[in-house]
Amino acid sequence: MSQSEYQTPSKQDWAKPLQDYREVIFQQYGDNIGKKLCDLVTPALILDRRVLTQNIKKMTTAVADANIVLRPHTKVQKSTDLAQIQIEAGAVGVTVSTIWEAAAMFASGVHSVLVANLVVGQSKIDSLALIAKHGELIITVDNLQNIDDIANALKKHGSKVSVLIDLDVGMERCGARSSQEALRLADQVASHPNMLLIGIQAYEGHCMLEPDPDMRVSLANKAMNYAGSVLELIAANHPSAIVLSAGGTGTYNITGKHPAVTELQAGSYVFMDSFHGNLVPGFEISLTVLSTVTARHENRIILDAGRKSVGIDFAPPKIKNSELVASFCAEEHAIFDVNSKDEFAVGDTVELISGYAPTTVNLHDVIFLIEDDKVVNLWPVFPRGPQDKGFLNALQNS
Ligand SMILES: Cc1ncc(COP(=O)(O)O)c(C=O)c1O
């Protein structure tokens, strides 16, 4: 599909560039369906369907038991196919990090999307206002001018959004730094007829980095006690504010059980990785990077998957079904020091557990879905954009 074909899209065509991308991926990788794992070209991102299903079931049960809703963070997977499965399993919608991810989710039929990140800059704000026509778009804000800028764009494009006030609960990233600041932001949102104030977002990311489990419990509870008190303050003035959205995989069983929390944003539980595996037991690794041993010199082996294929944030990659942890990763090499008894030979394939799944997936075009050691389907990983002209033109004309 050439760019010129995007010039005059019809109202229904705004999502076409995203659908075209899916076709391109199937054209490029479709002949892998039916292949055995050992016949895939490495490095390849592979997903064990059985383990994935178990992980989804475990999280679904946990949120149901806690009587809250799940809005999984899908920046982790950048796959609309997986989002659909999560929604079928009971998720109320999805969380994303960018408006482009929101567009992809709406295009695939997801009806409710939370952008758990600030949207700043006129061009992105205009796109946000256009994307908001295609589903229930929930945004987060922490700045008065930004609220007005978004409200103006919504007015210009004739759309509406729901809004969560972003509250800093100790991570010191984005978010209002005090209850009074949060209330001031809430008042400002409520002054705009095209914005519906629905509550607060209080992501306690600092707790995910706390290795001591007891300390994590107390940090996360402290963060949610504070968030609960801020929501109460806002709700006293704005009764439409009823949502407290928070939590990640590392705190799903703490934040998720806190009485003030209404919605859990955990995402990595679907795949797991070395980092999250060290934090919470019970979920299994479903996503790995299939790689080939390209060299062995005495007790050192080299794999063909380096940091351009596997995310190494927060923890080094490991070889599945072993205790082996990478000693170093270059762009296209991972180095492991093995025992003399370990029978790795040049040409063998191994499965690498990523250090961090959310920065692994985006390094690949496609996730190979595996069952009984065979590829049963492809799930395109949607690209970083879509900032291409075709998409923006299509959106403009929608
Ligand atoms: C705002 C927000 N919510 C939720 C999450 C989900 O965390 P996880 O992937 O660890 O489940 C993240 C992760 O960075 C986040 O930034």
The ligand as an SDF file (V2000), in Angstrom:
LIG
                    3D

 16 16  0  0  0  0  0  0  0  0999 V2000
    1.6120    4.0470   34.7320 C   0  0  0  0  0  0  0  0  0  0  0  0
    1.9230    2.5900   34.7620 C   0  0  0  0  0  0  0  0  0  0  0  0
    0.9580    1.7270   35.1360 N   0  0  0  0  0  0  0  0  0  0  0  0
    1.1690    0.4010   35.1640 C   0  0  0  0  0  0  0  0  0  0  0  0
    2.3840   -0.1410   34.7980 C   0  0  0  0  0  0  0  0  0  0  0  0
    2.4280   -1.6540   34.7130 C   0  0  0  0  0  0  0  0  0  0  0  0
    3.4380   -2.2670   35.2800 O   0  0  0  0  0  0  0  0  0  0  0  0
    3.8460   -3.7750   34.9620 P   0  0  0  0  0  0  0  0  0  0  0  0
    4.1960   -3.9040   33.5270 O   0  0  0  0  0  0  0  0  0  0  0  0
    5.0200   -3.9230   35.8480 O   0  0  0  0  0  0  0  0  0  0  0  0
    2.7270   -4.6430   35.3240 O   0  0  0  0  0  0  0  0  0  0  0  0
    3.4430    0.7140   34.4310 C   0  0  0  0  0  0  0  0  0  0  0  0
    4.7700    0.1950   34.1060 C   0  0  0  0  0  0  0  0  0  0  0  0
    5.7570    0.8480   33.9150 O   0  0  0  0  0  0  0  0  0  0  0  0
    3.2030    2.1240   34.4080 C   0  0  0  0  0  0  0  0  0  0  0  0
    4.1440    2.9970   34.0230 O   0  0  0  0  0  0  0  0  0  0  0  0
  1  2  1  0
  2  3  1  0
  2 15  2  0
  3  4  2  0
  4  5  1  0
  5  6  1  0
  5 12  2  0
  6  7  1  0
  7  8  1  0
  8  9  2  0
  8 10  1  0
  8 11  1  0
 12 13  1  0
 12 15  1  0
 13 14  2  0
 15 16  1  0
M  END
$$$$
